[in-house]
């Protein structure tokens, strides 16, 4: 039995948290003794299957504990204070904080893996400075796991190929996605006309302002449609202000974080990703599984997922190209149908079991070294 620890800040919210839940829930518990430890407390019973151990580092997320977390992580003592068990494999499942914390592990026998979920060269204002500061962290890991080939290439370039890196695609629970998508929309959600949907955190990388501005421009040109954006985050106030200033309340709906977004994906006529950078988009992957037409900017992972615009429309990562891509999809029902059919065929190739087995193989090989 291989004892393995996954360390992450929380289990709620974004894509990394979701794919971690899907991964551990599909792992073979006769081979792996699994512990998930978060910085902040979560109701793990809602997201982890029985048999997976769960721990939280702090009992509450408040100002004092946020200061404690920052100080203990910076001082390199959080691991010694809060991570007690003897593991065979230790995984920092997110960049920044978790990677810094687990780099200070005092467990000399454990193999250590650091996950990278995004293109660090675009996620940071000063990537070179970050690389100089964090090379010390990554030197402590036996391997760096990147969620797409393009993320790996950018990581290797940033750190000048100093560290052993590999690619493991995110585990996506295809069966659960299909089952949950069949549930009815909640009572307050009503689809009345052509609807564009996006799902994600309201943060700068997602660039939802680009999506809102494109929505307004298309409306001004007479292309009637509604826009649903499911999620929450630091940019909500700015986005709501834009909606109000441009009198878009009747066409834009931003209900906040939705625990089950799949009925909305099923009902939407078009999915849109306006991001400036990604790692390997969970939302786009879920859309492919459900056979939906997608228009997306050319960010990390999309060409691995959608080919050269074979299974979804990939446009240049700028406002005008995104607008043109959205316009072509809204105006051309045949194009949308073509992409929906192609996505549906491609979605059948995704299997949580197969992706989990590949990840488990890495854990076994690391533990046996």
MONOR-V243233 format. One record per backbone hydrogen bond with DSSP energy under -1.0 kcal/mol. CO is the residue of the C=O (numbers start at 0). NH is the residue of the N-H. E is the energy in kcal/mol with one decimal. If there is no record, write none. Layout:
CO | NH | E
CO | NH | E
//
This chain:
1 | 32 | -2.7
2 | 87 | -2.4
2 | 88 | -2.0
3 | 34 | -2.3
4 | 90 | -3.0
5 | 36 | -2.9
6 | 92 | -2.6
8 | 39 | -2.6
13 | 17 | -1.7
14 | 18 | -2.6
15 | 19 | -1.8
16 | 20 | -2.0
17 | 21 | -2.2
18 | 22 | -2.3
19 | 23 | -2.5
20 | 24 | -2.0
22 | 25 | -1.1
27 | 30 | -1.3
27 | 31 | -1.9
30 | 1 | -2.7
32 | 3 | -2.6
33 | 52 | -2.4
34 | 5 | -2.5
35 | 54 | -2.2
36 | 7 | -2.0
37 | 56 | -2.8
38 | 57 | -2.1
41 | 43 | -1.6
42 | 45 | -1.7
43 | 46 | -1.3
43 | 47 | -2.9
48 | 51 | -1.5
52 | 35 | -2.8
54 | 37 | -2.4
61 | 65 | -2.4
62 | 66 | -2.0
63 | 67 | -2.3
64 | 68 | -2.8
65 | 69 | -2.2
66 | 70 | -2.6
67 | 71 | -3.2
68 | 72 | -2.4
69 | 73 | -2.1
70 | 74 | -2.5
71 | 76 | -2.2
71 | 77 | -1.3
76 | 80 | -1.9
77 | 81 | -2.2
78 | 82 | -2.5
87 | 110 | -2.7
88 | 4 | -2.4
89 | 112 | -2.7
90 | 6 | -2.8
91 | 114 | -3.0
95 | 99 | -2.6
96 | 100 | -2.7
97 | 101 | -2.5
98 | 102 | -1.3
100 | 103 | -1.3
101 | 104 | -1.6
105 | 107 | -1.2
110 | 89 | -3.0
111 | 141 | -1.9
111 | 142 | -1.5
112 | 91 | -2.8
113 | 144 | -2.7
115 | 146 | -1.6
117 | 119 | -1.1
118 | 121 | -1.6
118 | 122 | -2.0
119 | 123 | -1.1
125 | 129 | -2.1
126 | 130 | -2.7
127 | 131 | -2.0
128 | 132 | -2.0
129 | 133 | -2.6
130 | 134 | -1.5
133 | 137 | -2.1
134 | 138 | -1.9
136 | 139 | -1.9
137 | 140 | -1.5
142 | 113 | -1.9
143 | 165 | -2.3
144 | 115 | -2.9
145 | 167 | -2.3
147 | 151 | -2.1
148 | 152 | -2.4
149 | 153 | -2.1
150 | 154 | -2.4
151 | 155 | -3.0
152 | 156 | -2.1
153 | 157 | -2.5
154 | 158 | -2.2
155 | 160 | -2.7
158 | 161 | -1.3
163 | 143 | -2.7
165 | 145 | -3.0
171 | 173 | -1.7
172 | 176 | -2.2
173 | 177 | -2.1
174 | 178 | -2.6
175 | 179 | -3.0
176 | 180 | -1.8
179 | 182 | -1.2
185 | 188 | -1.6
193 | 225 | -2.9
194 | 268 | -2.3
194 | 269 | -1.4
195 | 227 | -3.0
196 | 271 | -2.4
197 | 229 | -2.5
200 | 202 | -2.0
201 | 234 | -2.5
202 | 205 | -1.4
204 | 275 | -2.9
206 | 210 | -1.0
207 | 211 | -2.6
208 | 212 | -2.7
209 | 213 | -2.0
210 | 214 | -2.4
211 | 215 | -2.5
212 | 216 | -2.2
213 | 217 | -2.4
214 | 218 | -2.3
215 | 219 | -2.7
217 | 222 | -2.5
218 | 221 | -2.1
221 | 223 | -1.4
225 | 195 | -2.9
226 | 252 | -2.6
227 | 197 | -2.0
229 | 199 | -2.5
231 | 201 | -2.3
232 | 235 | -1.6
234 | 238 | -2.3
235 | 239 | -3.0
236 | 240 | -2.0
237 | 241 | -1.8
238 | 242 | -2.2
239 | 243 | -2.4
240 | 244 | -2.8
241 | 245 | -1.8
242 | 247 | -2.7
243 | 246 | -1.4
247 | 250 | -1.4
247 | 251 | -2.2
250 | 226 | -3.2
252 | 228 | -2.3
255 | 230 | -1.1
260 | 264 | -1.9
261 | 265 | -2.6
262 | 266 | -2.0
263 | 267 | -1.8
269 | 196 | -2.5
270 | 294 | -2.1
272 | 296 | -1.5
280 | 284 | -1.8
281 | 285 | -2.6
282 | 286 | -2.0
283 | 287 | -2.1
284 | 288 | -2.3
285 | 289 | -1.8
286 | 291 | -2.4
287 | 290 | -1.6
292 | 270 | -2.5
293 | 312 | -2.7
294 | 272 | -2.3
295 | 314 | -2.8
296 | 298 | -1.8
298 | 301 | -1.9
300 | 304 | -1.9
301 | 305 | -3.8
302 | 306 | -1.3
305 | 309 | -1.5
305 | 310 | -2.3
306 | 308 | -1.8
312 | 295 | -2.8
314 | 297 | -1.5
315 | 317 | -2.1
317 | 321 | -2.1
318 | 322 | -2.4
319 | 323 | -2.6
320 | 324 | -2.3
321 | 325 | -2.6
322 | 326 | -2.7
323 | 327 | -2.3
324 | 328 | -1.8
325 | 329 | -2.4
326 | 330 | -2.2
331 | 335 | -1.9
332 | 336 | -2.4
333 | 337 | -2.3
334 | 338 | -2.3
335 | 339 | -2.6
336 | 340 | -2.4
337 | 341 | -2.3
338 | 342 | -2.8
339 | 343 | -2.3
340 | 344 | -1.9
341 | 345 | -2.4
342 | 346 | -3.0
345 | 348 | -1.8
346 | 349 | -1.4
350 | 354 | -2.2
351 | 355 | -2.4
352 | 356 | -2.3
353 | 357 | -1.6
354 | 358 | -1.6
355 | 359 | -2.8
356 | 360 | -2.2
357 | 361 | -1.3
358 | 362 | -1.9
359 | 363 | -2.5
360 | 364 | -2.4
361 | 365 | -2.5
362 | 366 | -2.5
363 | 367 | -1.8
//
